[in-house]
Amino acid sequence: MQRHIAAAACGIVVVAVAWTAAARGADAPVWNPRAAAGYLDRRSDWWSTWPNAARDHDTFCVSCHTAAPYALARPALRRSLGETAPSATEAKLVANVVKRVRMWKEVEPFYPDQTRGLPKTSESRGTESVLNALVLASRDASAGSLSDDGRRAFDNMWALQLKTGDLSGAWAWLNFHYEPWEAERSPYFGAAVAAASVGMAPGGYAATPDIQDRLKLLRAYLQKGHDAQHLFNRAMGLWASSLLPETLTRDQQRATIDALKRAQLADGGWSLPSFADWKRIDGSTLDTASDGYATGLASFVLQAVGVPRDDASVHRGLAWLNAHQDQAGGFWFTASLNKNRDPQSDPGRFMSDAGTAWAVLALTK
């Protein structure tokens, strides 16, 4: 008799727990913030010591796939983890960026023309200037005031903004034919990151009189080219518009929101290959299942422009993220757009590095 009572009680508890979890909804913190932080820290640490990432003056490349997303996402985990200061890994990345910003005229570009061919020097400088501004603007936003190094990073960035031609308002951007950050259409991605950096910079930096002409060029570039971009770039432009007003028109914002919602898959996630007509350079078939990068990016950007968490698309996206963190590794898997890479290899984790960062941003928004 006691066994039957115990079994019944156990069943009641299971039902109650299940009901409580369902009642909490997609916002429920069933994902593991500490595991996500551990993954992001490990990957950033690895990147900073990988020989291929090493640059002159004992610095390392600030990558679009591992370092830059890390700089955005890692601070978002502090409240969940009870941290009161940046992690040692964050401090290392910021120190690296500060060193290169202060030595801007002495450090070599990431990829010099002399070793990588024309026009890699100008592409490297343009790309790095934007990423440096992003890292320091994100860091300074937490402090509430723009640091001298942050302002210097923006000065370096504006000095390299293009003022004529089809890319007027944007920057020369690395093109290694690697999607989605270093390819033919990536200058729009870079311009969106630049606009987001200006928007997140504290102390009213976006209203600085000296940069208004440059901002006018940047906004004009992003608006003029927006409608012709693939959905990944349009999503980045939408994010920038949430931080820097008038980056996009209201019609462009609405159209991109609608396009993101239409692209959502039946399981609640999004698939990065559905955001553009990408093809792998090795001829292998793209993985079209829902992934961490697309789902994190879409769920975050929709929230950033004011779509509430209880909106059906956002709610389902967050629920997908809650359910798909790798329990052992702490990451959200995303396959390479360029090659059929071994997901256990370090290059095979690049997309998951970015995917994990955007998943964290979506879940902590």
Backbone hydrogen bonds in HBPLUS format (Angstrom, degrees):
<---DONOR---> <-ACCEPTOR-->    atom                        ^
c    i                          cat <-CA-CA->   ^        H-A-AA   ^      H-
h    n   atom  resd res      DA  || num        DHA   H-A  angle D-A-AA Bond
n    s   type  num  typ     dist DA aas  dist angle  dist       angle   num
A0005-ILE N   A0001-MET O   2.99 MM   4  6.35 158.1  2.04 150.9 157.1     1
A0006-ALA N   A0002-GLN O   2.84 MM   4  6.05 160.9  1.87 148.2 153.6     2
A0007-ALA N   A0003-ARG O   2.83 MM   4  6.04 158.9  1.87 149.6 155.6     3
A0008-ALA N   A0004-HIS O   2.86 MM   4  6.05 157.9  1.91 146.0 152.3     4
A0009-ALA N   A0005-ILE O   2.83 MM   4  6.06 160.1  1.87 150.3 156.1     5
A0010-CYS N   A0006-ALA O   2.84 MM   4  6.04 156.0  1.89 147.2 154.2     6
A0011-GLY N   A0007-ALA O   2.92 MM   4  6.18 152.4  1.99 145.2 152.6     7
A0012-ILE N   A0008-ALA O   2.94 MM   4  6.28 151.4  2.02 148.3 156.0     8
A0013-VAL N   A0009-ALA O   2.98 MM   4  6.30 157.3  2.03 149.9 155.6     9
A0014-VAL N   A0010-CYS O   2.98 MM   4  6.27 160.3  2.01 150.9 155.8    10
A0015-VAL N   A0011-GLY O   2.98 MM   4  6.21 165.2  2.00 150.6 154.2    11
A0016-ALA N   A0012-ILE O   2.82 MM   4  6.03 159.5  1.86 149.9 156.4    12
A0017-VAL N   A0013-VAL O   2.81 MM   4  6.05 161.7  1.84 154.9 159.3    13
A0018-ALA N   A0014-VAL O   2.94 MM   4  6.13 163.1  1.97 150.4 155.2    14
A0019-TRP N   A0015-VAL O   2.81 MM   4  6.03 159.4  1.85 151.2 157.2    15
A0020-THR N   A0016-ALA O   2.86 MM   4  6.03 159.6  1.90 149.3 155.1    16
A0021-ALA N   A0017-VAL O   2.93 MM   4  6.15 162.4  1.96 151.6 155.9    17
A0022-ALA N   A0018-ALA O   2.98 MM   4  6.20 156.9  2.03 145.7 152.3    18
A0023-ALA N   A0019-TRP O   2.79 MM   4  6.01 152.7  1.87 148.1 156.5    19
A0024-ARG N   A0020-THR O   2.97 MM   4  6.23 146.9  2.08 146.8 154.9    20
A0025-GLY N   A0022-ALA O   3.10 MM   3  5.23 129.5  2.37  97.0 110.2    21
A0028-ALA N   A0025-GLY O   3.12 MM   3  5.81 166.0  2.14 119.3 123.7    22
A0030-VAL N   A0028-ALA O   2.77 MM   2  5.64 140.6  1.93 105.0  94.0    23
A0036-ALA N   A0032-ASN O   3.05 MM   4  6.35 155.3  2.11 151.9 159.4    24
A0037-ALA N   A0033-PRO O   2.87 MM   4  6.11 159.0  1.91 150.5 155.9    25
A0038-GLY N   A0034-ARG O   2.88 MM   4  6.08 156.2  1.94 145.1 152.0    26
A0039-TYR N   A0035-ALA O   2.96 MM   4  6.20 158.2  2.01 146.8 151.9    27
A0040-LEU N   A0036-ALA O   2.96 MM   4  6.19 172.8  1.96 155.1 156.9    28
A0041-ASP N   A0037-ALA O   2.84 MM   4  5.96 162.9  1.87 152.5 157.5    29
A0042-ARG N   A0038-GLY O   2.95 MM   4  6.05 163.7  1.98 147.2 152.1    30
A0043-ARG N   A0039-TYR O   2.95 MM   4  6.16 163.7  1.98 155.8 160.1    31
A0044-SER N   A0040-LEU O   2.98 MM   4  6.11 159.5  2.02 147.3 153.1    32
A0045-ASP N   A0041-ASP O   2.86 MM   4  5.99 160.7  1.90 151.4 157.3    33
A0046-TRP N   A0042-ARG O   2.87 MM   4  6.07 161.3  1.90 147.6 153.0    34
A0047-TRP N   A0043-ARG O   2.89 MM   4  6.07 166.8  1.91 148.5 152.2    35
A0048-SER N   A0044-SER O   3.03 MM   4  6.19 158.5  2.07 148.3 153.3    36
A0049-THR N   A0046-TRP O   3.06 MM   3  5.40 146.9  2.18 107.4 117.3    37
A0050-TRP N   A0046-TRP O   2.94 MM   4  5.99 116.8  2.36 148.2 165.7    38
A0050-TRP N   A0047-TRP O   3.32 MM   3  5.14 152.9  2.40  97.8 105.6    39
A0053-ALA N   A0050-TRP O   2.86 MM   3  5.42 148.8  1.96 118.7 128.3    40
A0054-ALA N   A0051-PRO O   3.15 MM   3  5.20 154.1  2.22 103.1 111.0    41
A0061-CYS N   A0053-ALA O   2.83 MM   8  5.30 157.9  1.88 152.0 158.7    42
A0055-ARG N   A0059-THR O   2.71 MM   4  5.11 163.3  1.74 145.9 140.0    43
A0068-ALA N   A0063-SER O   2.93 MM   5  6.02 172.6  1.94 172.6 173.9    44
A0070-TYR N   A0066-THR O   3.24 MM   4  6.05 146.0  2.36 132.7 142.4    45
A0071-ALA N   A0067-ALA O   3.01 MM   4  6.30 152.1  2.09 151.7 158.6    46
A0072-LEU N   A0069-PRO O   3.14 MM   3  5.20 128.3  2.42  96.3 109.5    47
A0073-ALA N   A0069-PRO O   2.95 MM   4  6.15 162.2  1.98 155.7 160.5    48
A0074-ARG N   A0070-TYR O   2.92 MM   4  5.61 169.7  1.94 151.4 154.8    49
A0076-ALA N   A0073-ALA O   2.95 MM   3  5.33 131.7  2.19 109.4 122.9    50
A0077-LEU N   A0074-ARG O   3.12 MM   3  5.59 161.2  2.16 114.1 119.8    51
A0078-ARG N   A0075-PRO O   3.20 MM   3  5.54 164.3  2.22 111.7 116.5    52
A0081-LEU N   A0077-LEU O   3.04 MM   4  6.20 147.7  2.14 153.2 162.9    53
A0082-GLY N   A0078-ARG O   2.81 MM   4  5.79 111.7  2.29 143.0 160.3    54
A0083-GLU N   A0078-ARG O   2.91 MM   5  4.76 153.3  1.98 140.3 141.5    55
A0082-GLY N   A0079-ARG O   3.23 MM   3  5.05 152.7  2.31  96.7 104.9    56
A0091-ALA N   A0087-SER O   3.00 MM   4  6.32 165.7  2.03 154.5 158.1    57
A0092-LYS N   A0088-ALA O   3.00 MM   4  6.20 145.8  2.12 139.8 148.7    58
A0093-LEU N   A0089-THR O   3.12 MM   4  6.41 158.2  2.17 148.2 152.8    59
A0094-VAL N   A0090-GLU O   2.96 MM   4  6.26 170.0  1.97 161.9 164.0    60
A0095-ALA N   A0091-ALA O   2.91 MM   4  6.01 160.0  1.95 145.2 151.2    61
A0096-ASN N   A0092-LYS O   3.02 MM   4  6.19 151.5  2.10 143.7 151.1    62
A0097-VAL N   A0093-LEU O   3.02 MM   4  6.36 157.5  2.08 151.6 157.2    63
A0098-VAL N   A0094-VAL O   2.82 MM   4  6.05 167.7  1.84 158.5 162.0    64
A0099-LYS N   A0095-ALA O   2.97 MM   4  6.07 157.3  2.02 144.3 150.2    65
A0100-ARG N   A0096-ASN O   3.15 MM   4  6.42 159.1  2.20 145.6 150.5    66
A0101-VAL N   A0097-VAL O   2.86 MM   4  6.08 154.3  1.92 153.9 161.9    67
A0102-ARG N   A0098-VAL O   2.89 MM   4  6.07 164.2  1.92 152.9 156.7    68
A0103-MET N   A0099-LYS O   2.97 MM   4  6.08 140.6  2.13 139.5 150.6    69
A0104-TRP N   A0101-VAL O   3.37 MM   3  4.98 152.3  2.45 107.5 104.6    70
A0106-GLU N   A0103-MET O   2.76 MM   3  5.21 146.7  1.87 117.1 128.4    71
A0107-VAL N   A0103-MET O   2.87 MM   4  5.88 163.6  1.89 168.8 171.0    72
A0115-THR N   A0112-PRO O   3.22 MM   3  5.69 145.1  2.35 108.8 116.9    73
A0116-ARG N   A0112-PRO O   2.86 MM   4  5.91 152.8  1.94 157.1 166.3    74
A0117-GLY N   A0113-ASP O   2.78 MM   4  4.36 143.4  1.91 124.4 125.8    75
A0120-LYS N   A0117-GLY O   3.02 MM   3  6.06 165.2  2.04 137.2 142.0    76
A0123-GLU N   A0119-PRO O   3.10 MM   4  6.33 163.1  2.13 155.0 160.2    77
A0124-SER N   A0120-LYS O   2.79 MM   4  5.77 158.4  1.84 143.3 149.5    78
A0125-ARG N   A0121-THR O   2.94 MM   4  6.14 164.0  1.96 152.5 156.6    79
A0126-GLY N   A0122-SER O   3.01 MM   4  6.08 167.3  2.02 147.5 151.3    80
A0127-THR N   A0123-GLU O   2.99 MM   4  6.09 168.3  2.01 150.1 153.7    81
A0128-GLU N   A0124-SER O   2.85 MM   4  5.94 170.8  1.86 153.6 156.8    82
A0129-SER N   A0125-ARG O   2.94 MM   4  5.94 160.9  1.97 148.0 153.5    83
A0130-VAL N   A0126-GLY O   3.35 MM   4  6.55 155.2  2.41 144.8 149.8    84
A0131-LEU N   A0127-THR O   3.07 MM   4  6.35 167.2  2.08 156.2 159.9    85
A0132-ASN N   A0128-GLU O   2.79 MM   4  5.88 162.3  1.82 159.2 163.3    86
A0133-ALA N   A0129-SER O   3.21 MM   4  6.30 157.4  2.26 135.9 141.7    87
A0134-LEU N   A0130-VAL O   2.96 MM   4  6.26 152.5  2.04 147.3 155.4    88
A0135-VAL N   A0131-LEU O   2.99 MM   4  6.23 166.3  2.01 154.3 156.2    89
A0136-LEU N   A0132-ASN O   3.09 MM   4  6.30 170.9  2.10 154.9 157.0    90
A0137-ALA N   A0133-ALA O   2.84 MM   4  5.79 153.8  1.90 146.0 154.0    91
A0138-SER N   A0134-LEU O   2.96 MM   4  6.02 159.1  2.01 147.9 153.5    92
A0139-ARG N   A0135-VAL O   3.06 MM   4  6.27 156.1  2.12 140.9 147.7    93
A0140-ASP N   A0136-LEU O   2.81 MM   4  5.92 164.0  1.84 147.3 152.0    94
A0141-ALA N   A0137-ALA O   2.90 MM   4  5.92 142.1  2.04 141.6 151.0    95
A0143-ALA N   A0140-ASP O   2.92 MM   3  5.04 125.2  2.23  99.1 114.1    96
A0144-GLY N   A0140-ASP O   2.92 MM   4  6.22 135.6  2.12 151.0 164.3    97
A0151-ARG N   A0147-SER O   2.94 MM   4  6.24 159.1  1.98 150.3 155.4    98
A0152-ARG N   A0148-ASP O   2.89 MM   4  6.09 150.4  1.98 142.5 151.3    99
A0153-ALA N   A0149-ASP O   2.87 MM   4  6.10 150.0  1.96 145.1 153.0   100
A0154-PHE N   A0150-GLY O   3.08 MM   4  6.42 154.6  2.14 146.8 152.8   101
A0155-ASP N   A0151-ARG O   2.94 MM   4  6.23 152.6  2.02 144.8 152.9   102
A0156-ASN N   A0152-ARG O   2.96 MM   4  6.27 157.6  2.02 149.7 154.9   103
A0157-MET N   A0153-ALA O   2.99 MM   4  6.24 151.1  2.07 142.1 150.6   104
A0158-TRP N   A0154-PHE O   2.84 MM   4  6.09 170.6  1.85 162.3 162.2   105
A0159-ALA N   A0155-ASP O   3.10 MM   4  6.18 151.8  2.18 144.5 151.9   106
A0160-LEU N   A0157-MET O   3.06 MM   3  5.52 149.9  2.16 110.0 118.7   107
A0161-GLN N   A0158-TRP O   3.17 MM   3  5.17 165.1  2.20 105.0 109.7   108
A0162-LEU N   A0170-ALA O   2.88 MM   8  5.68 169.1  1.89 160.9 164.0   109
A0169-GLY N   A0162-LEU O   2.73 MM   7  5.49 169.8  1.74 142.4 144.0   110
A0168-SER N   A0165-GLY O   3.09 MM   3  5.34 158.4  2.14 117.0 116.8   111
A0170-ALA N   A0167-LEU O   2.82 MM   3  5.31 164.3  1.84 143.9 146.1   112
A0176-PHE N   A0182-GLU O   3.00 MM   6  5.59 147.0  2.12 122.0 126.7   113
A0178-TYR N   A0182-GLU O   2.85 MM   4  5.04 155.0  1.91 142.5 136.1   114
A0182-GLU N   A0178-TYR O   2.87 MM   4  5.04 145.8  1.99 170.0 177.8   115
A0186-SER N   A0183-ALA O   3.13 MM   3  5.25 165.0  2.15 111.4 115.4   116
A0189-PHE N   A0186-SER O   2.94 MM   3  4.97 113.6  2.39 100.6 117.0   117
A0190-GLY N   A0186-SER O   2.97 MM   4  6.34 159.8  2.01 159.0 164.4   118
A0191-ALA N   A0187-PRO O   2.90 MM   4  6.14 154.3  1.97 146.3 152.7   119
A0192-ALA N   A0188-TYR O   2.93 MM   4  6.16 154.2  2.00 149.9 156.7   120
A0193-VAL N   A0189-PHE O   2.99 MM   4  6.30 153.4  2.06 149.7 157.1   121
A0194-ALA N   A0190-GLY O   2.94 MM   4  6.21 153.0  2.01 145.2 152.9   122
A0195-ALA N   A0191-ALA O   2.96 MM   4  6.23 158.9  2.01 147.5 152.5   123
A0196-ALA N   A0192-ALA O   2.92 MM   4  6.15 158.9  1.97 148.4 154.4   124
A0197-SER N   A0193-VAL O   2.89 MM   4  6.08 152.8  1.97 146.7 154.2   125
A0198-VAL N   A0194-ALA O   3.03 MM   4  6.37 157.9  2.08 151.0 155.9   126
A0199-GLY N   A0195-ALA O   2.97 MM   4  6.19 159.5  2.01 147.9 154.0   127
A0200-MET N   A0196-ALA O   2.92 MM   4  6.15 146.5  2.03 148.9 156.9   128
A0201-ALA N   A0197-SER O   3.07 MM   4  6.11 129.7  2.33 140.7 152.8   129
A0207-ALA N   A0204-GLY O   3.01 MM   3  5.57 152.3  2.08 115.9 124.0   130
A0208-THR N   A0205-TYR O   2.92 MM   3  5.28 166.9  1.93 119.5 122.4   131
A0211-ILE N   A0208-THR O   3.18 MM   3  5.87 158.0  2.23 121.1 126.8   132
A0212-GLN N   A0209-PRO O   3.27 MM   3  5.57 169.4  2.29 114.6 117.8   133
A0215-LEU N   A0211-ILE O   2.82 MM   4  6.08 155.7  1.88 155.9 163.8   134
A0216-LYS N   A0212-GLN O   2.90 MM   4  6.09 150.3  1.99 144.9 152.9   135
A0217-LEU N   A0213-ASP O   3.18 MM   4  6.47 155.1  2.24 142.2 147.4   136
A0218-LEU N   A0214-ARG O   2.97 MM   4  6.25 156.8  2.02 147.3 154.2   137
A0219-ARG N   A0215-LEU O   2.82 MM   4  6.01 170.6  1.83 157.6 159.3   138
A0220-ALA N   A0216-LYS O   3.00 MM   4  6.09 159.1  2.05 144.1 150.4   139
A0221-TYR N   A0217-LEU O   2.98 MM   4  6.19 155.5  2.04 146.4 152.6   140
A0222-LEU N   A0218-LEU O   3.03 MM   4  6.29 167.3  2.05 155.0 157.8   141
A0223-GLN N   A0219-ARG O   2.90 MM   4  6.06 159.8  1.94 153.7 159.1   142
A0224-LYS N   A0220-ALA O   2.90 MM   4  5.86 165.0  1.92 147.1 152.2   143
A0225-GLY N   A0221-TYR O   3.08 MM   4  6.07 160.6  2.12 148.1 152.8   144
A0226-HIS N   A0223-GLN O   3.36 MM   3  5.22 148.4  2.47  96.7 105.5   145
A0229-GLN N   A0226-HIS O   3.02 MM   3  5.45 163.7  2.05 117.3 122.6   146
A0234-ARG N   A0230-HIS O   3.02 MM   4  6.28 159.6  2.07 152.4 158.9   147
A0231-LEU N   A0275-PHE O   2.88 MM  44  4.78 124.2  2.20 155.4 159.9   148
A0235-ALA N   A0231-LEU O   2.83 MM   4  5.94 150.5  1.91 145.5 152.5   149
A0236-MET N   A0232-PHE O   3.10 MM   4  6.45 151.7  2.18 145.5 153.0   150
A0237-GLY N   A0233-ASN O   2.89 MM   4  6.21 154.5  1.96 149.1 156.4   151
A0238-LEU N   A0234-ARG O   2.86 MM   4  6.10 147.3  1.96 142.7 152.1   152
A0239-TRP N   A0235-ALA O   2.96 MM   4  6.27 153.8  2.03 146.2 152.6   153
A0240-ALA N   A0236-MET O   2.99 MM   4  6.29 162.3  2.02 149.0 153.4   154
A0241-SER N   A0237-GLY O   2.94 MM   4  6.19 149.2  2.04 143.0 151.6   155
A0242-SER N   A0238-LEU O   3.20 MM   4  6.52 128.1  2.49 138.7 151.3   156
A0242-SER N   A0239-TRP O   3.00 MM   3  5.25 140.2  2.16 103.2 114.8   157
A0243-LEU N   A0240-ALA O   3.04 MM   3  5.36 147.6  2.15 106.6 116.2   158
A0244-LEU N   A0240-ALA O   2.86 MM   4  6.00 154.7  1.92 158.1 166.6   159
A0253-GLN N   A0249-THR O   2.97 MM   4  6.31 157.6  2.02 151.4 157.6   160
A0254-ARG N   A0250-ARG O   2.90 MM   4  6.11 168.6  1.91 152.7 155.5   161
A0255-ALA N   A0251-ASP O   2.91 MM   4  6.03 162.1  1.95 148.2 153.4   162
A0256-THR N   A0252-GLN O   3.04 MM   4  6.16 155.4  2.11 145.2 151.2   163
A0257-ILE N   A0253-GLN O   2.93 MM   4  6.18 159.6  1.98 154.1 160.0   164
A0258-ASP N   A0254-ARG O   2.96 MM   4  6.18 164.8  1.98 152.1 155.9   165
A0259-ALA N   A0255-ALA O   2.92 MM   4  6.11 151.0  2.00 140.1 148.6   166
A0260-LEU N   A0256-THR O   2.92 MM   4  6.12 157.6  1.97 150.7 155.6   167
A0261-LYS N   A0257-ILE O   3.04 MM   4  6.32 159.1  2.09 149.8 155.6   168
A0262-ARG N   A0258-ASP O   2.95 MM   4  6.20 154.3  2.01 147.8 154.8   169
A0263-ALA N   A0259-ALA O   3.09 MM   4  6.24 138.8  2.26 139.7 150.2   170
A0263-ALA N   A0260-LEU O   3.18 MM   3  5.13 127.2  2.48  92.9 106.6   171
A0264-GLN N   A0261-LYS O   3.29 MM   3  5.45 158.7  2.34 103.5 109.8   172
A0265-LEU N   A0269-GLY O   2.82 MM   4  5.53 170.6  1.83 172.6 174.1   173
A0268-GLY N   A0265-LEU O   3.00 MM   3  5.50 163.9  2.03 119.4 123.0   174
A0291-ASP N   A0270-TRP O   2.89 MM  21  6.31 158.6  1.94 162.3 156.4   175
A0274-SER N   A0271-SER O   3.01 MM   3  5.58 149.3  2.10 115.6 124.6   176
A0275-PHE N   A0272-LEU O   2.90 MM   3  5.41 166.1  1.92 122.0 126.6   177
A0283-GLY N   A0280-ARG O   3.17 MM   3  5.34 163.0  2.20 106.7 110.7   178
A0281-ILE N   A0338-ASN O   2.92 MM  57  5.62 132.4  2.15 135.2 144.9   179
A0295-THR N   A0291-ASP O   3.16 MM   4  6.10 158.9  2.21 145.7 152.1   180
A0292-GLY N   A0333-PHE O   3.07 MM  41  5.60 177.5  2.07 144.2 145.0   181
A0296-GLY N   A0292-GLY O   2.79 MM   4  5.63 155.1  1.86 139.2 147.4   182
A0297-LEU N   A0293-TYR O   2.81 MM   4  5.92 170.6  1.82 158.3 161.4   183
A0298-ALA N   A0294-ALA O   2.93 MM   4  5.95 169.7  1.94 147.3 150.8   184
A0299-SER N   A0295-THR O   2.96 MM   4  5.89 162.9  1.99 143.3 149.0   185
A0300-PHE N   A0296-GLY O   2.91 MM   4  5.92 153.8  1.98 145.7 153.2   186
A0301-VAL N   A0297-LEU O   2.87 MM   4  5.95 173.4  1.87 156.9 159.2   187
A0302-LEU N   A0298-ALA O   3.01 MM   4  6.01 164.5  2.04 149.0 153.5   188
A0303-GLN N   A0299-SER O   3.40 MM   4  6.43 157.3  2.46 132.1 137.9   189
A0304-ALA N   A0300-PHE O   2.85 MM   4  6.10 153.8  1.92 149.5 158.2   190
A0305-VAL N   A0301-VAL O   3.11 MM   4  6.39 143.1  2.25 150.7 157.2   191
A0307-VAL N   A0302-LEU O   2.93 MM   5  5.36 150.6  2.01 159.1 150.0   192
A0306-GLY N   A0303-GLN O   2.93 MM   3  5.14 160.4  1.97 112.0 115.7   193
A0311-ASP N   A0308-PRO O   3.05 MM   3  5.41 162.9  2.08 111.5 116.3   194
A0315-HIS N   A0311-ASP O   2.77 MM   4  5.80 173.2  1.78 171.2 173.6   195
A0316-ARG N   A0312-ALA O   3.02 MM   4  6.07 161.2  2.05 145.1 149.8   196
A0317-GLY N   A0313-SER O   2.96 MM   4  6.09 151.5  2.04 142.7 151.2   197
A0318-LEU N   A0314-VAL O   2.88 MM   4  6.10 163.6  1.91 159.2 162.3   198
A0319-ALA N   A0315-HIS O   2.98 MM   4  6.16 150.8  2.06 140.9 149.7   199
A0320-TRP N   A0316-ARG O   2.96 MM   4  6.17 149.8  2.05 142.0 149.5   200
A0321-LEU N   A0317-GLY O   3.04 MM   4  6.37 159.6  2.08 147.6 152.8   201
A0322-ASN N   A0318-LEU O   2.86 MM   4  6.10 159.4  1.90 150.0 155.8   202
A0323-ALA N   A0319-ALA O   3.12 MM   4  6.28 139.3  2.29 138.9 148.8   203
A0323-ALA N   A0320-TRP O   3.09 MM   3  5.18 127.5  2.38  96.2 110.0   204
A0324-HIS N   A0320-TRP O   3.10 MM   4  6.15 118.5  2.49 143.7 159.0   205
A0324-HIS N   A0321-LEU O   3.25 MM   3  5.25 152.0  2.34 101.5 109.3   206
A0326-ASP N   A0331-PHE O   2.70 MM   5  5.34 174.0  1.70 170.6 168.4   207
A0330-GLY N   A0326-ASP O   2.75 MM   4  5.15 150.1  1.84 142.7 149.3   208
A0345-SER N   A0342-ASP O   2.98 MM   3  5.44 160.5  2.02 116.9 123.2   209
A0349-ARG N   A0346-ASP O   3.06 MM   3  5.31 159.3  2.10 108.3 114.9   210
A0350-PHE N   A0347-PRO O   3.22 MM   3  5.41 166.1  2.24 108.3 112.6   211
A0352-SER N   A0349-ARG O   3.02 MM   3  5.06 115.6  2.45  98.3 114.9   212
A0353-ASP N   A0349-ARG O   2.81 MM   4  6.06 141.2  1.96 155.4 167.6   213
A0353-ASP N   A0350-PHE O   3.14 MM   3  5.08 125.6  2.45  92.5 106.7   214
A0354-ALA N   A0350-PHE O   3.27 MM   4  6.70 160.2  2.31 151.6 153.8   215
A0355-GLY N   A0351-MET O   2.80 MM   4  5.96 157.4  1.85 144.0 151.9   216
A0356-THR N   A0352-SER O   2.78 MM   4  5.76 155.8  1.84 141.9 147.0   217
A0357-ALA N   A0353-ASP O   3.17 MM   4  6.43 157.0  2.22 143.4 149.5   218
A0358-TRP N   A0354-ALA O   3.04 MM   4  6.34 165.9  2.06 157.6 160.0   219
A0359-ALA N   A0355-GLY O   2.93 MM   4  6.05 149.3  2.03 143.6 152.8   220
A0360-VAL N   A0356-THR O   2.97 MM   4  6.16 162.1  2.01 149.9 153.9   221
A0361-LEU N   A0357-ALA O   3.02 MM   4  6.31 158.7  2.07 147.1 153.1   222
A0362-ALA N   A0358-TRP O   2.95 MM   4  6.13 154.3  2.01 143.7 150.2   223
A0363-LEU N   A0359-ALA O   2.96 MM   4  6.16 163.3  1.99 154.3 158.6   224
A0364-THR N   A0360-VAL O   2.97 MM   4  6.02 143.1  2.11 149.6 158.5   225
